[in-house]
Amino acid sequence: DVRPLFERVKSHDPIQREIDELALEMLGLNHWKPRLDEIYNAVAKELETMHKILETSRKKPKRTKIQQKEEKEKGRTESLTKWFKE
């Protein structure tokens, strides 16, 4: 099984580190290798923050205009029994 990227970054997975070091070499960014731990920490914090924002901002789905109109009309109607009382 492959662990999700977030878990690999958060735990500073050695295999992920090898992959990232190789990618940095290929891009000619060798000077970033010593900062991988710092990068992993920053990425993990950003992902955790984004997750918290998503969890706390879940709202009920907005009502459609049709639903709003139906609710408005519902309040305006009266029972027919009121008009047909003896």
Rosetta constraint file for C-alpha pairs under 8 A:
AtomPair CA 3 CA 7 HARMONIC 6.43 0.50
AtomPair CA 3 CA 8 HARMONIC 6.50 0.50
AtomPair CA 4 CA 8 HARMONIC 6.43 0.50
AtomPair CA 5 CA 9 HARMONIC 6.07 0.50
AtomPair CA 6 CA 10 HARMONIC 5.96 0.50
AtomPair CA 6 CA 44 HARMONIC 6.73 0.50
AtomPair CA 6 CA 47 HARMONIC 7.67 0.50
AtomPair CA 7 CA 11 HARMONIC 6.00 0.50
AtomPair CA 8 CA 12 HARMONIC 5.94 0.50
AtomPair CA 8 CA 13 HARMONIC 5.01 0.50
AtomPair CA 8 CA 16 HARMONIC 6.51 0.50
AtomPair CA 9 CA 13 HARMONIC 6.45 0.50
AtomPair CA 9 CA 16 HARMONIC 7.38 0.50
AtomPair CA 9 CA 40 HARMONIC 5.38 0.50
AtomPair CA 9 CA 41 HARMONIC 7.70 0.50
AtomPair CA 9 CA 43 HARMONIC 7.60 0.50
AtomPair CA 9 CA 44 HARMONIC 6.56 0.50
AtomPair CA 10 CA 40 HARMONIC 6.49 0.50
AtomPair CA 10 CA 41 HARMONIC 6.77 0.50
AtomPair CA 10 CA 44 HARMONIC 5.51 0.50
AtomPair CA 12 CA 16 HARMONIC 7.36 0.50
AtomPair CA 12 CA 17 HARMONIC 6.94 0.50
AtomPair CA 12 CA 37 HARMONIC 6.98 0.50
AtomPair CA 12 CA 40 HARMONIC 6.85 0.50
AtomPair CA 13 CA 17 HARMONIC 6.19 0.50
AtomPair CA 14 CA 18 HARMONIC 6.29 0.50
AtomPair CA 15 CA 19 HARMONIC 6.36 0.50
AtomPair CA 16 CA 20 HARMONIC 6.13 0.50
AtomPair CA 17 CA 21 HARMONIC 6.00 0.50
AtomPair CA 17 CA 36 HARMONIC 7.63 0.50
AtomPair CA 18 CA 22 HARMONIC 6.13 0.50
AtomPair CA 19 CA 23 HARMONIC 6.20 0.50
AtomPair CA 20 CA 24 HARMONIC 6.11 0.50
AtomPair CA 21 CA 25 HARMONIC 6.20 0.50
AtomPair CA 21 CA 30 HARMONIC 7.70 0.50
AtomPair CA 21 CA 33 HARMONIC 6.07 0.50
AtomPair CA 22 CA 26 HARMONIC 6.22 0.50
AtomPair CA 23 CA 27 HARMONIC 6.28 0.50
AtomPair CA 24 CA 28 HARMONIC 6.11 0.50
AtomPair CA 24 CA 29 HARMONIC 4.91 0.50
AtomPair CA 24 CA 30 HARMONIC 5.77 0.50
AtomPair CA 24 CA 32 HARMONIC 7.24 0.50
AtomPair CA 24 CA 33 HARMONIC 7.16 0.50
AtomPair CA 25 CA 29 HARMONIC 5.78 0.50
AtomPair CA 25 CA 30 HARMONIC 5.36 0.50
AtomPair CA 29 CA 33 HARMONIC 7.68 0.50
AtomPair CA 32 CA 36 HARMONIC 6.69 0.50
AtomPair CA 35 CA 39 HARMONIC 6.22 0.50
AtomPair CA 36 CA 40 HARMONIC 6.01 0.50
AtomPair CA 37 CA 41 HARMONIC 6.20 0.50
AtomPair CA 38 CA 42 HARMONIC 6.26 0.50
AtomPair CA 39 CA 43 HARMONIC 6.08 0.50
AtomPair CA 40 CA 44 HARMONIC 6.02 0.50
AtomPair CA 41 CA 45 HARMONIC 6.17 0.50
AtomPair CA 42 CA 46 HARMONIC 6.20 0.50
AtomPair CA 43 CA 47 HARMONIC 6.17 0.50
AtomPair CA 44 CA 48 HARMONIC 6.13 0.50
AtomPair CA 45 CA 49 HARMONIC 6.09 0.50
AtomPair CA 46 CA 50 HARMONIC 6.15 0.50
AtomPair CA 47 CA 51 HARMONIC 6.12 0.50
AtomPair CA 48 CA 52 HARMONIC 6.24 0.50
AtomPair CA 49 CA 53 HARMONIC 6.21 0.50
AtomPair CA 50 CA 54 HARMONIC 6.22 0.50
AtomPair CA 51 CA 55 HARMONIC 6.19 0.50
AtomPair CA 52 CA 56 HARMONIC 6.13 0.50
AtomPair CA 53 CA 57 HARMONIC 5.93 0.50
AtomPair CA 54 CA 58 HARMONIC 6.40 0.50
AtomPair CA 63 CA 67 HARMONIC 5.90 0.50
AtomPair CA 63 CA 68 HARMONIC 6.43 0.50
AtomPair CA 64 CA 68 HARMONIC 6.28 0.50
AtomPair CA 65 CA 69 HARMONIC 6.07 0.50
AtomPair CA 66 CA 70 HARMONIC 6.11 0.50
AtomPair CA 67 CA 71 HARMONIC 6.16 0.50
AtomPair CA 68 CA 72 HARMONIC 6.18 0.50
AtomPair CA 69 CA 73 HARMONIC 6.07 0.50
AtomPair CA 70 CA 74 HARMONIC 5.98 0.50
AtomPair CA 71 CA 75 HARMONIC 6.58 0.50
AtomPair CA 72 CA 76 HARMONIC 6.83 0.50
AtomPair CA 73 CA 77 HARMONIC 6.51 0.50
AtomPair CA 78 CA 82 HARMONIC 7.48 0.50
AtomPair CA 79 CA 83 HARMONIC 7.63 0.50
AtomPair CA 80 CA 84 HARMONIC 6.49 0.50
AtomPair CA 81 CA 85 HARMONIC 6.07 0.50
